Structure formats: C-alpha cells, structure tokens
Amino acid sequence: MSGQARVADETRERVLEAASALGYQVNMLGRGMNRQRSDLVGIVVRGATDPYRAALFEALLREIDARGLQSLVAEVDDEAALDRTIARFLQYRVSGVLVTSGAPPIALAEQCARLGIPVVALNRAVSIPGVDAVLSDNETGGRLAAEALLQAGCRHLGFLGVEGGTYSGLARSAAFVAALAPALAAGRATFRPLLAAGPGHEAGAAAAARAWDAPLDGLFCASDLLACGFLDGARATGRAAPRDVSIIGFDDVTPAGLAPYRLTTIRQDAAGLAARAAALMLERAEDPARPAVIDVVPVTLVRRETVAGLNEVT
C-alpha cells in the first residue's frame, strides 16, 4: 500500500481488489510516521485575496497534486501565526515548504532548513543556506516597461510602488530606472517615484488623485492591482489612458485583460513558477547538501490598450 515494496503485479492487483472491496484507504499520516516524512507539502501564504497571489496559489495546488502530493496551507500574518505554522508543519512531518508570501517569514525558513525540510521561497531571493528560490525576471520586466513607454513617446515617467516597498516592487523599480538611464542622462526623459499607501486598488486610485502636481505621461506600476486602481483614479480626474498617460502594470491578472482596463502589462508565468518551485523542493530532498539555487522565470510584455502606439497582442 505504501508503493515502496517490491511486489509482483498479480499479487498487487489481488491486494488492491481486496482493499477496494473492504473500503480500505491508506492512512497518509501513518505512512508519514513510518517514513519520517509525510506526503504533505506546506504552503505559506499571505494576502491570498490579491489576484496574482491567488493565481500563484492555485498553480501551486495543481502542481503539488500532479506530483501525487497533498497541500497543507497556512496563512501567516504575524509572529503568533508563524509559531503555530512551524509547529503544525513539524507535527505533520511535511516533506517540504513553499513560501509564497510577499515578505517570507525568515524564521520559518531557517528552522525548516535546520531540520532538513526543503524550503523554496517564491518571488523573493533569500540568503539562507539550503533555501532555494524561484522568482520572475523583474529585471527584464522593468526593462521591457521602460522600452515600451519610451517607444510610445513618453518623456515624463514615473513608477508607482508601495510605501515601505516589497522585494519584487523594489527590483522592478530599480530595473525600470536603470533602463531609463541613457534617456535621463541625455535629457530626453524625466523620472519621479510615486508611492501608494498600500498594495490594493483603492491605494492605486488614491495615488492617481495626487499624481498631477508635476508632468506625467508614462507610468509603470509594481502590480496590475495598483495599475487598475490608478486608471480608475485618473478617470475620476478627467484623464484617460493612453490619451493623457500611458500605463503598464505587472502580473497579467484576469481583470487586467477585461473592460474597462485592457491594461498593457508584464505577464508573470504562475504555472512556470509553481512547476519550478516544486522541482527545486524535490531536488533539495534528493540532495540536501547542494548549494542554494535561485531560478529566474521569464516574463513577457502583453500589449493591450493603455500604451500609446503599441499594437495589441492578447
């Protein structure tokens, strides 16, 4: 029943038929106790209502299921929740942990790594021995956004991020500014940072309400959620994209492709991130001593209707 023993096919079939007739189900926790590890994979989430994080979470669930494993999900928002999560994962003898939160709980990753439990951080590189990471190519994303806005003729550019910053947001902003550097040095463009009070739609709309005290005709946003909020906020001031300002988001969540947004954006590959995270976790289980790996998953520019002069590609 464990799938580990060497049993003749004919014998296996007879055992399975008898088990089915009796209604027998494998006790997965019992199997885990015998093996020292269960078939459970711990997933740490935060902000699961965010459209992209929800899409990534769903992709992880599908990937784990496809590999014959089960998911044990924990939402971690504070230290108390972190302590409970560590205890629960250890009680259930998880085979690995995937951390998807915007700010991965480092204490959890460190403790799991010390205990030999494979840990993979998604969309954040960490400097913890034995902890692997997989993240979207923020550098290329920032460059693609800068090139698209300059190609559209934008000269007064901005980046909308969140107060306090996030790992991904800061990386995207830095790449965007680096790609603008030649135009800035030549006096062909200006740049200014814009900050939203939070990561959500309402914060993006509020940022739009106060964005016009200086010229702005091209904006790269840290996420689609901020970009959609900014679009709505701009409309409330009588402005529209791309007539008055060209806007690019990041993620390519479902609402970005729908009216009234039709947002040009940088697409993250949620399925690709999930597949690579699961692979790194299993590779770490096979070779616990290997050096930590950081894998970068490609991103693409999705052309829709919020950047002047770009042909739409859906």
C-alpha positions as CSV (number, residue, x, y, z in Angstrom):
1,M,0.0,0.0,0.0
2,S,2.9,2.3,0.6
3,G,4.1,1.9,-3.0
4,Q,7.6,1.1,-1.7
5,A,7.7,-2.7,-1.5
6,R,8.7,-4.9,-4.4
7,V,5.5,-7.0,-5.1
8,A,4.6,-9.0,-8.2
9,D,2.0,-7.3,-10.3
10,E,-0.5,-10.2,-9.9
11,T,-0.2,-10.1,-6.1
12,R,-0.5,-6.3,-6.1
13,E,-3.7,-6.5,-8.1
14,R,-5.3,-9.0,-5.7
15,V,-4.3,-6.9,-2.7
16,L,-5.8,-3.8,-4.3
17,E,-9.0,-5.5,-5.2
18,A,-9.4,-6.8,-1.7
19,A,-8.7,-3.4,-0.2
20,S,-11.3,-1.8,-2.5
21,A,-13.9,-4.4,-1.5
22,L,-13.3,-3.6,2.1
23,G,-13.3,0.1,1.6
24,Y,-9.7,0.5,2.8
25,Q,-8.0,3.8,2.5
26,V,-4.3,4.4,3.1
27,N,-3.6,6.3,6.3
28,M,-1.3,9.0,4.9
29,L,-0.3,10.3,8.3
30,G,0.6,6.8,9.4
31,R,2.6,6.3,6.3
32,G,4.4,9.6,7.0
33,M,5.3,8.4,10.5
34,N,6.8,5.2,9.1
35,R,8.9,7.2,6.5
36,Q,9.8,10.1,8.8
37,R,8.2,12.3,6.2
38,S,4.6,12.6,5.0
39,D,3.3,13.3,1.5
40,L,2.3,16.7,2.7
41,V,3.8,19.9,1.4
42,G,3.4,23.1,3.5
43,I,2.4,26.2,1.6
44,V,2.8,29.6,3.4
45,V,0.6,32.3,2.0
46,R,-0.1,35.9,2.8
47,G,-2.6,38.3,1.2
48,A,-4.4,35.5,-0.7
49,T,-7.1,37.9,-1.8
50,D,-4.5,39.6,-4.1
51,P,-5.4,38.4,-7.6
52,Y,-1.9,37.4,-8.6
53,R,-1.1,35.6,-5.3
54,A,-4.4,33.8,-5.6
55,A,-3.4,32.6,-9.2
56,L,0.0,31.5,-8.0
57,F,-1.5,29.7,-5.0
58,E,-3.9,27.8,-7.4
59,A,-1.0,26.9,-9.7
60,L,0.9,25.5,-6.7
61,L,-2.0,23.4,-5.6
62,R,-2.3,21.9,-9.1
63,E,1.4,21.3,-9.3
64,I,1.6,19.6,-6.0
65,D,-1.5,17.4,-6.8
66,A,0.0,16.4,-10.1
67,R,3.1,15.1,-8.3
68,G,1.0,12.9,-6.1
69,L,1.4,15.1,-3.0
70,Q,-1.0,16.9,-0.7
71,S,-1.1,20.5,0.3
72,L,-1.1,21.8,3.9
73,V,-1.9,25.6,3.7
74,A,-1.1,28.2,6.4
75,E,-1.7,31.9,6.2
76,V,1.0,33.8,8.2
77,D,0.3,37.4,9.1
78,D,2.1,37.8,12.5
79,E,4.6,36.1,14.8
80,A,2.0,34.1,16.6
81,A,0.7,32.7,13.3
82,L,4.3,31.9,12.4
83,D,4.9,29.9,15.6
84,R,1.7,27.9,15.0
85,T,2.7,27.2,11.4
86,I,6.1,25.9,12.3
87,A,4.6,23.6,15.0
88,R,1.9,22.4,12.6
89,F,4.3,21.6,9.8
90,L,6.6,19.7,12.2
91,Q,3.7,17.7,13.6
92,Y,2.6,16.6,10.2
93,R,6.1,15.8,9.1
94,V,5.9,17.8,5.9
95,S,8.1,16.8,3.0
96,G,8.8,20.4,2.0
97,V,7.7,24.0,2.4
98,L,6.8,26.6,-0.3
99,V,6.8,30.2,0.9
100,T,4.6,32.5,-1.3
101,S,4.1,35.5,1.0
102,G,5.3,38.9,-0.1
103,A,7.7,39.0,2.9
104,P,8.7,35.4,3.6
105,P,8.9,34.5,7.3
106,I,12.6,34.0,7.5
107,A,12.4,32.3,10.9
108,L,10.2,29.6,9.4
109,A,12.6,29.1,6.5
110,E,15.6,28.9,8.8
111,Q,14.1,26.4,11.2
112,C,12.8,24.1,8.5
113,A,16.2,24.2,6.8
114,R,18.0,23.3,10.1
115,L,15.6,20.3,10.3
116,G,16.4,19.2,6.8
117,I,13.0,20.1,5.4
118,P,13.4,21.5,1.9
119,V,12.2,25.2,1.6
120,V,11.6,27.2,-1.5
121,A,10.8,30.9,-1.5
122,L,8.8,32.2,-4.4
123,N,9.3,35.7,-5.9
124,R,11.9,36.6,-3.3
125,A,15.6,35.7,-3.1
126,V,16.8,34.8,0.4
127,S,20.3,34.4,1.8
128,I,19.7,31.3,3.9
129,P,22.0,28.2,3.4
130,G,19.9,25.4,1.9
131,V,16.9,27.5,1.0
132,D,16.2,27.7,-2.7
133,A,14.3,30.5,-4.5
134,V,12.3,30.9,-7.8
135,L,11.3,34.3,-9.0
136,S,10.0,36.2,-12.0
137,D,12.5,38.1,-14.1
138,N,11.9,41.5,-12.6
139,E,15.0,42.9,-14.3
140,T,13.7,42.1,-17.8
141,G,10.2,43.2,-16.8
142,G,11.4,46.7,-15.8
143,R,13.5,47.0,-19.0
144,L,10.5,46.0,-21.2
145,A,8.3,48.6,-19.5
146,A,10.9,51.3,-19.9
147,E,11.4,50.5,-23.6
148,A,7.7,50.4,-24.3
149,L,7.0,53.7,-22.7
150,L,9.9,55.4,-24.4
151,Q,8.9,53.9,-27.7
152,A,5.4,55.4,-27.1
153,G,6.9,58.8,-26.9
154,C,6.6,59.3,-23.1
155,R,9.0,61.8,-21.7
156,H,7.8,62.3,-18.1
157,L,7.9,58.9,-16.5
158,G,7.1,57.5,-13.1
159,F,7.0,54.3,-11.1
160,L,4.1,53.5,-8.7
161,G,5.1,51.3,-5.8
162,V,4.0,50.7,-2.2
163,E,5.2,52.7,0.8
164,G,7.9,50.7,2.5
165,G,8.5,48.7,-0.7
166,T,8.4,45.0,-1.4
167,Y,11.2,42.8,-2.7
168,S,9.6,42.5,-6.1
169,G,8.5,46.1,-6.3
170,L,11.9,47.4,-5.5
171,A,13.5,45.1,-8.0
172,R,11.1,46.2,-10.7
173,S,11.6,49.9,-9.9
174,A,15.4,49.6,-10.0
175,A,15.4,47.8,-13.3
176,F,13.0,50.4,-14.8
177,V,15.2,53.3,-13.7
178,A,18.3,51.5,-15.0
179,A,16.7,51.1,-18.4
180,L,15.8,54.8,-18.4
181,A,19.3,55.9,-17.5
182,P,20.5,56.8,-21.0
183,A,17.4,58.8,-21.8
184,L,17.6,60.6,-18.4
185,A,21.3,61.4,-18.9
186,A,20.6,62.8,-22.3
187,G,17.8,65.0,-21.0
188,R,15.2,63.2,-23.2
189,A,13.2,62.0,-20.2
190,T,12.4,62.8,-16.5
191,F,11.6,60.3,-13.8
192,R,9.9,60.5,-10.4
193,P,8.7,57.8,-7.9
194,L,5.1,57.7,-6.8
195,L,4.0,55.9,-3.7
196,A,0.7,54.2,-2.8
197,A,-0.3,53.8,0.8
198,G,-1.0,50.1,0.3
199,P,-0.9,47.4,-2.4
200,G,-4.6,47.4,-3.3
201,H,-6.9,49.0,-5.9
202,E,-8.1,51.8,-3.5
203,A,-4.5,52.8,-2.8
204,G,-3.7,53.0,-6.5
205,A,-6.8,55.2,-7.1
206,A,-5.8,57.5,-4.2
207,A,-2.3,57.8,-5.7
208,A,-3.8,58.9,-9.0
209,A,-5.7,61.7,-7.3
210,R,-2.4,63.4,-6.2
211,A,-0.2,62.4,-9.2
212,W,-0.6,65.5,-11.3
213,D,1.4,68.1,-9.5
214,A,4.2,67.5,-12.0
215,P,4.1,66.3,-15.6
216,L,3.4,62.6,-16.0
217,D,2.8,60.9,-19.4
218,G,4.1,57.4,-18.7
219,L,3.7,55.2,-15.6
220,F,5.0,51.7,-14.7
221,C,3.2,50.2,-11.8
222,A,4.5,47.5,-9.4
223,S,1.3,45.4,-9.9
224,D,-1.8,45.2,-12.0
225,L,-3.9,45.9,-8.9
226,L,-2.2,49.3,-8.4
227,A,-2.4,50.0,-12.2
228,C,-6.1,49.3,-12.4
229,G,-6.7,51.5,-9.3
230,F,-4.6,54.2,-10.8
231,L,-6.6,54.0,-14.1
232,D,-9.9,54.4,-12.2
233,G,-8.4,57.3,-10.1
234,A,-7.2,59.0,-13.2
235,R,-10.6,58.8,-14.8
236,A,-12.1,60.5,-11.8
237,T,-9.8,63.5,-12.6
238,G,-10.9,63.5,-16.2
239,R,-7.8,61.8,-17.5
240,A,-7.6,58.6,-19.5
241,A,-5.0,56.1,-20.8
242,P,-3.4,56.3,-23.2
243,R,-4.7,59.7,-24.2
244,D,-3.2,61.5,-21.2
245,V,-0.9,59.0,-19.7
246,S,0.4,55.6,-20.8
247,I,0.3,52.9,-18.1
248,I,1.9,49.5,-17.7
249,G,1.2,47.0,-15.0
250,F,2.9,43.8,-13.8
251,D,1.3,40.3,-13.3
252,D,-1.3,39.9,-16.0
253,V,-4.2,39.0,-13.7
254,T,-7.6,38.3,-15.2
255,P,-9.1,41.7,-14.6
256,A,-6.3,43.4,-16.5
257,G,-7.5,41.9,-19.7
258,L,-11.1,42.9,-19.2
259,A,-13.0,46.1,-19.9
260,P,-12.7,48.8,-18.6
261,Y,-9.0,48.3,-18.2
262,R,-7.5,46.4,-21.1
263,L,-4.2,47.0,-19.4
264,T,-0.8,46.7,-21.1
265,T,1.2,44.7,-18.6
266,I,4.2,42.4,-17.9
267,R,3.0,38.8,-17.6
268,Q,4.3,36.6,-14.8
269,D,4.2,32.8,-15.5
270,A,2.4,31.5,-12.4
271,A,2.4,27.9,-13.7
272,G,6.1,28.1,-14.6
273,L,6.9,29.4,-11.1
274,A,4.9,26.7,-9.5
275,A,6.4,23.9,-11.5
276,R,10.0,25.1,-10.9
277,A,9.3,25.6,-7.1
278,A,8.0,22.0,-6.8
279,A,11.0,20.7,-8.8
280,L,13.5,22.6,-6.6
281,M,11.8,21.2,-3.5
282,L,12.1,17.6,-4.7
283,E,15.7,18.2,-5.9
284,R,16.6,19.5,-2.5
285,A,15.1,16.4,-0.8
286,E,17.3,14.2,-3.0
287,D,20.5,16.3,-2.4
288,P,20.2,18.3,0.8
289,A,23.9,19.4,0.8
290,R,23.9,21.1,-2.6
291,P,24.3,24.9,-2.8
292,A,21.2,27.1,-2.8
293,V,19.7,27.8,-6.2
294,I,18.0,30.9,-7.4
295,D,15.9,30.2,-10.6
296,V,14.6,33.1,-12.7
297,V,11.4,32.5,-14.7
298,P,10.9,34.6,-17.9
299,V,8.3,37.4,-18.2
300,T,6.7,38.8,-21.3
301,L,5.1,42.1,-22.4
302,V,1.4,41.9,-23.1
303,R,0.2,44.7,-25.3
304,R,-3.3,45.9,-24.9
305,E,-4.8,49.4,-24.9
306,T,-3.1,51.6,-22.2
307,V,0.1,52.5,-24.0
308,A,0.0,54.8,-27.0
309,G,1.1,53.4,-30.3
310,L,1.6,49.8,-29.3
311,N,-0.2,47.1,-31.3
312,E,-2.4,44.9,-29.2
313,V,-1.4,41.3,-28.7
314,T,-3.6,39.2,-26.4
